[in-house]
Amino acid sequence: MNEADENRVAARLARFMTMLCVRNTQLETLHAGLTPFTRTGDHSDVFVEDADGRRIPWSEVSRIDDAEMRQLMHEIVNRL
């Protein structure tokens, strides 16, 4: 098999593995929430207010906590 064929096979395998091992995981649940509206297009006008009253710019908000990330990585590793 020549190098071009190997690269094609590798690319196809990577897409298949991504579809089978990452799609329909906890990632879909994390992605299912509401997306905030932005007038600027870059979300610089979007803030999150937490329970302590802190106003956090959207660009600085962590959108996945450690427990969710750990669960997601375990699920993907197990599928792989």
TORZA-793338 format. One line per field, with one value per atom (N, C-alpha, C, O): residue number from 1; residue in one letter; x, y, z. Coordinates in Angstrom, 3 decimals, padded with zeros to 6 digits, m for minus. Layout:
BEGIN
num = (NUM; ...)
residuo = (a; ...)
x = (X; ...)
y = (Y; ...)
z = (Z; ...)
This chain:
BEGIN
num = (1; 1; 1; 1; 2; 2; 2; 2; 3; 3; 3; 3; 4; 4; 4; 4; 5; 5; 5; 5; 6; 6; 6; 6; 7; 7; 7; 7; 8; 8; 8; 8; 9; 9; 9; 9; 10; 10; 10; 10; 11; 11; 11; 11; 12; 12; 12; 12; 13; 13; 13; 13; 14; 14; 14; 14; 15; 15; 15; 15; 16; 16; 16; 16; 17; 17; 17; 17; 18; 18; 18; 18; 19; 19; 19; 19; 20; 20; 20; 20; 21; 21; 21; 21; 22; 22; 22; 22; 23; 23; 23; 23; 24; 24; 24; 24; 25; 25; 25; 25; 26; 26; 26; 26; 27; 27; 27; 27; 28; 28; 28; 28; 29; 29; 29; 29; 30; 30; 30; 30; 31; 31; 31; 31; 32; 32; 32; 32; 33; 33; 33; 33; 34; 34; 34; 34; 35; 35; 35; 35; 36; 36; 36; 36; 37; 37; 37; 37; 38; 38; 38; 38; 39; 39; 39; 39; 40; 40; 40; 40; 41; 41; 41; 41; 42; 42; 42; 42; 43; 43; 43; 43; 44; 44; 44; 44; 45; 45; 45; 45; 46; 46; 46; 46; 47; 47; 47; 47; 48; 48; 48; 48; 49; 49; 49; 49; 50; 50; 50; 50; 51; 51; 51; 51; 52; 52; 52; 52; 53; 53; 53; 53; 54; 54; 54; 54; 55; 55; 55; 55; 56; 56; 56; 56; 57; 57; 57; 57; 58; 58; 58; 58; 59; 59; 59; 59; 60; 60; 60; 60; 61; 61; 61; 61; 62; 62; 62; 62; 63; 63; 63; 63; 64; 64; 64; 64; 65; 65; 65; 65; 66; 66; 66; 66; 67; 67; 67; 67; 68; 68; 68; 68; 69; 69; 69; 69; 70; 70; 70; 70; 71; 71; 71; 71; 72; 72; 72; 72; 73; 73; 73; 73; 74; 74; 74; 74; 75; 75; 75; 75; 76; 76; 76; 76; 77; 77; 77; 77; 78; 78; 78; 78; 79; 79; 79; 79; 80; 80; 80; 80)
residuo = (m; m; m; m; n; n; n; n; e; e; e; e; a; a; a; a; d; d; d; d; e; e; e; e; n; n; n; n; r; r; r; r; v; v; v; v; a; a; a; a; a; a; a; a; r; r; r; r; l; l; l; l; a; a; a; a; r; r; r; r; f; f; f; f; m; m; m; m; t; t; t; t; m; m; m; m; l; l; l; l; c; c; c; c; v; v; v; v; r; r; r; r; n; n; n; n; t; t; t; t; q; q; q; q; l; l; l; l; e; e; e; e; t; t; t; t; l; l; l; l; h; h; h; h; a; a; a; a; g; g; g; g; l; l; l; l; t; t; t; t; p; p; p; p; f; f; f; f; t; t; t; t; r; r; r; r; t; t; t; t; g; g; g; g; d; d; d; d; h; h; h; h; s; s; s; s; d; d; d; d; v; v; v; v; f; f; f; f; v; v; v; v; e; e; e; e; d; d; d; d; a; a; a; a; d; d; d; d; g; g; g; g; r; r; r; r; r; r; r; r; i; i; i; i; p; p; p; p; w; w; w; w; s; s; s; s; e; e; e; e; v; v; v; v; s; s; s; s; r; r; r; r; i; i; i; i; d; d; d; d; d; d; d; d; a; a; a; a; e; e; e; e; m; m; m; m; r; r; r; r; q; q; q; q; l; l; l; l; m; m; m; m; h; h; h; h; e; e; e; e; i; i; i; i; v; v; v; v; n; n; n; n; r; r; r; r; l; l; l; l)
x = (000.859; 000.000; 000.900; 001.849; 000.602; 001.434; 001.023; m000.004; 001.823; 001.607; 000.276; m000.392; m000.110; m001.391; m002.564; m003.512; m002.503; m003.562; m003.592; m004.667; m002.425; m002.348; m002.968; m003.705; m002.667; m003.224; m004.742; m005.442; m005.248; m006.705; m007.368; m008.405; m006.759; m007.301; m007.256; m008.222; m006.149; m006.005; m007.039; m007.632; m007.252; m008.229; m009.639; m010.420; m009.953; m011.281; m011.485; m012.554; m010.450; m010.513; m010.699; m011.487; m009.986; m010.113; m011.539; m012.093; m012.138; m013.519; m014.494; m015.418; m014.288; m015.145; m015.039; m016.051; m013.802; m013.601; m014.200; m014.776; m014.069; m014.659; m016.177; m016.789; m016.778; m018.220; m018.672; m019.641; m017.979; m018.394; m018.051; m018.782; m016.946; m016.445; m016.700; m016.623; m016.999; m017.191; m018.629; m019.194; m019.229; m020.619; m021.507; m021.176; m022.623; m023.587; m022.977; m023.321; m022.073; m021.514; m022.033; m022.944; m021.459; m021.781; m021.583; m022.191; m020.752; m020.521; m021.822; m022.032; m022.688; m023.976; m024.832; m025.525; m024.789; m025.537; m025.007; m025.780; m023.679; m023.080; m023.406; m023.529; m023.542; m023.806; m025.288; m025.634; m026.153; m027.595; m028.179; m029.359; m027.404; m027.937; m028.226; m028.034; m028.690; m028.987; m027.687; m026.755; m027.638; m026.502; m026.908; m027.954; m026.108; m026.498; m026.455; m025.621; m027.362; m027.424; m026.359; m026.128; m025.720; m024.720; m025.005; m025.264; m024.957; m025.140; m023.812; m023.803; m022.698; m021.383; m020.846; m019.973; m021.364; m020.895; m019.725; m019.440; m019.038; m017.888; m018.140; m017.219; m019.368; m019.810; m019.162; m019.241; m018.519; m017.929; m019.010; m018.710; m020.252; m021.372; m022.171; m023.241; m021.663; m022.371; m021.623; m020.402; m022.385; m021.818; m022.652; m023.843; m022.023; m022.720; m022.612; m021.527; m023.739; m023.715; m023.868; m024.838; m022.893; m022.966; m023.685; m024.141; m023.780; m024.536; m023.927; m024.624; m022.654; m022.012; m022.130; m021.617; m022.808; m022.997; m021.849; m021.828; m020.895; m019.783; m020.296; m021.045; m019.901; m020.251; m019.038; m018.018; m019.150; m018.010; m018.210; m019.246; m017.216; m017.329; m017.411; m016.760; m018.210; m018.432; m017.119; m016.981; m016.158; m014.883; m014.079; m013.149; m014.426; m013.706; m014.480; m013.969; m015.697; m016.533; m016.083; m015.938; m015.865; m015.601; m016.930; m017.868; m017.019; m018.285; m018.410; m019.450; m017.342; m017.366; m016.534; m015.392; m017.111; m016.359; m015.514; m015.620; m014.680; m013.752; m014.469; m014.024; m015.568; m016.298; m016.895; m016.855; m017.446; m018.014; m016.914; m017.110; m015.760; m014.652; m014.149; m013.886; m014.016; m013.564; m014.535; m014.115; m015.833; m016.851; m016.797; m016.878; m016.660; m016.578; m015.349; m015.457; m014.189; m012.960; m013.037; m012.579; m013.614; m013.792; m014.673; m014.369; m015.760; m016.679; m016.001; m016.166; m015.246; m014.553; m013.475; m013.353; m012.690; m011.635; m012.250; m011.728; m013.331; m013.979; m014.484; m014.421; m014.976; m015.449; m014.286; m014.392; m013.172; m012.004; m011.412; m010.419)
y = (m001.177; 000.000; 001.234; 001.317; 002.178; 003.383; 004.378; 004.204; 005.408; 006.379; 007.120; 007.379; 007.458; 008.161; 007.285; 007.771; 006.003; 005.073; 004.929; 004.907; 004.830; 004.726; 005.961; 005.844; 007.129; 008.369; 008.414; 008.864; 007.949; 007.898; 006.945; 007.266; 005.765; 004.783; 005.341; 005.205; 005.962; 006.527; 007.627; 007.695; 008.477; 009.558; 008.999; 009.478; 007.996; 007.380; 006.694; 006.801; 005.985; 005.329; 006.359; 006.138; 007.476; 008.527; 009.076; 009.285; 009.310; 009.806; 008.775; 009.129; 007.517; 006.446; 006.340; 006.257; 006.344; 006.236; 007.425; 007.266; 008.615; 009.797; 009.646; 009.918; 009.210; 009.048; 008.010; 008.236; 006.889; 005.800; 006.032; 005.587; 006.726; 006.820; 008.164; 008.251; 009.199; 010.514; 010.986; 011.533; 010.778; 011.170; 010.324; 009.183; 010.894; 010.209; 009.815; 008.776; 010.642; 010.453; 011.585; 012.315; 011.725; 012.806; 014.170; 015.160; 014.220; 015.462; 016.005; 017.218; 015.139; 015.572; 016.230; 017.210; 015.704; 016.290; 017.675; 018.602; 017.815; 019.116; 020.134; 021.327; 019.676; 020.547; 020.926; 021.835; 020.262; 020.409; 021.664; 021.953; 022.406; 023.576; 024.746; 024.666; 025.827; 027.044; 027.779; 027.802; 028.368; 029.192; 030.647; 031.048; 031.450; 032.845; 033.657; 033.426; 034.600; 035.499; 036.580; 037.076; 036.939; 038.001; 038.970; 038.555; 040.253; 041.270; 041.582; 042.001; 041.377; 041.709; 040.603; 040.842; 039.387; 038.258; 037.517; 036.380; 038.157; 037.502; 037.198; 036.807; 037.373; 037.129; 038.060; 037.796; 039.151; 040.098; 040.853; 041.503; 040.774; 041.434; 040.469; 040.828; 039.256; 038.235; 038.000; 037.846; 037.976; 037.735; 036.694; 036.543; 035.979; 035.026; 035.557; 035.922; 035.599; 036.024; 034.783; 034.038; 034.561; 033.373; 033.672; 034.793; 032.675; 032.787; 033.807; 034.298; 034.130; 035.140; 036.538; 037.502; 036.655; 037.947; 038.367; 039.490; 037.465; 037.800; 037.821; 036.931; 038.828; 038.945; 038.486; 039.173; 037.329; 036.716; 036.843; 036.431; 037.417; 037.493; 036.093; 035.167; 035.945; 034.636; 033.974; 032.757; 034.752; 034.187; 033.585; 032.815; 033.925; 033.412; 032.333; 031.778; 032.033; 031.046; 029.639; 029.323; 028.799; 027.389; 026.739; 026.822; 026.092; 025.524; 024.040; 023.431; 023.460; 022.056; 021.939; 022.396; 021.330; 021.211; 019.933; 019.107; 019.782; 018.648; 017.298; 016.361; 017.198; 015.929; 015.566; 014.405; 016.556; 016.304; 015.891; 014.987; 016.556; 016.232; 014.817; 014.060; 014.466; 013.123; 012.061; 011.049; 012.302; 011.362; 011.221; 010.111; 012.339; 012.325; 011.542; 010.704; 011.801; 011.116; 009.613; 008.811; 009.230; 007.792; 007.119; 006.025; 007.786; 007.223; 007.061; 006.034; 008.072; 007.977; 006.903; 006.119; 006.859; 005.836; 004.448; 003.564; 004.236; 002.927; 002.533; 001.361; 003.488; 003.191; 002.893; 002.045; 003.605; 003.343; 001.990; 001.595)
z = (000.000; 000.000; 000.000; 000.780; m000.867; m000.916; 000.169; 000.826; 000.349; 001.429; 001.292; 002.293; 000.077; m000.137; 000.288; 000.905; m000.039; 000.381; 001.894; 002.493; 002.519; 003.981; 004.640; 005.619; 004.103; 004.648; 004.504; 005.412; 003.365; 003.156; 004.147; 004.728; 004.337; 005.279; 006.702; 007.453; 007.067; 008.414; 008.656; 009.732; 007.672; 007.818; 007.971; 008.793; 007.182; 007.263; 008.610; 009.210; 009.085; 010.389; 011.499; 012.419; 011.426; 012.443; 012.479; 013.558; 011.307; 011.270; 011.840; 012.572; 011.508; 012.032; 013.548; 014.244; 014.057; 015.503; 016.236; 017.312; 015.661; 016.269; 016.338; 017.371; 015.234; 015.203; 016.235; 016.960; 016.301; 017.182; 018.648; 019.533; 018.913; 020.281; 020.958; 022.184; 020.202; 020.803; 020.671; 021.619; 019.496; 019.325; 020.240; 020.565; 020.643; 021.520; 022.857; 023.420; 023.363; 024.694; 025.574; 025.184; 026.744; 027.667; 026.986; 027.395; 025.972; 025.236; 024.656; 024.647; 024.176; 023.632; 024.714; 024.442; 025.931; 027.048; 027.373; 027.611; 027.383; 027.681; 026.591; 026.869; 025.380; 024.239; 024.144; 023.390; 024.879; 024.730; 025.376; 025.175; 026.134; 026.825; 025.899; 024.686; 026.495; 025.750; 025.421; 026.225; 024.252; 023.863; 024.025; 023.515; 024.724; 024.937; 023.644; 022.769; 023.553; 022.403; 022.556; 023.659; 021.467; 021.476; 020.340; 019.210; 020.640; 019.598; 018.900; 017.743; 019.601; 019.034; 018.144; 017.310; 018.318; 017.521; 018.142; 017.768; 019.095; 019.731; 021.209; 021.926; 021.663; 023.045; 024.070; 025.270; 023.619; 024.576; 025.348; 026.350; 024.899; 025.568; 026.451; 026.943; 026.655; 027.432; 028.746; 028.764; 029.846; 031.172; 031.893; 031.622; 032.812; 033.671; 035.089; 035.544; 035.785; 037.184; 038.049; 037.913; 038.950; 039.798; 041.110; 041.337; 041.957; 043.209; 044.174; 045.062; 044.020; 044.870; 044.271; 044.840; 043.117; 042.491; 041.580; 041.077; 041.371; 040.460; 039.031; 038.627; 038.263; 036.846; 036.051; 036.012; 035.419; 034.738; 033.233; 032.711; 032.517; 031.054; 030.456; 030.937; 029.411; 028.779; 028.381; 028.504; 027.910; 027.467; 028.617; 028.379; 029.861; 031.025; 031.785; 032.758; 031.353; 032.044; 031.662; 030.481; 032.672; 032.404; 032.090; 032.883; 030.940; 030.518; 030.844; 030.598; 031.402; 031.810; 033.084; 033.134; 034.100; 035.354; 035.355; 034.448; 036.377; 036.432; 036.425; 035.762; 037.155; 037.224; 035.861; 035.453; 035.161; 033.830; 032.845; 032.033; 032.922; 032.027; 032.294; 031.360; 033.560; 033.939; 033.413; 032.852; 033.601; 033.126; 031.604; 031.078; 030.903; 029.447; 028.986; 028.090; 029.581; 029.172; 029.445; 028.631; 030.584; 030.884; 029.833; 029.358; 029.484; 028.503; 027.136; 026.477; 026.715; 025.421; 025.454; 024.513; 026.531; 026.644; 026.615; 025.936; 027.324; 027.336; 025.945; 025.574; 025.189; 023.838; 022.895; 022.008; 023.102; 022.258; 022.568; 021.956)
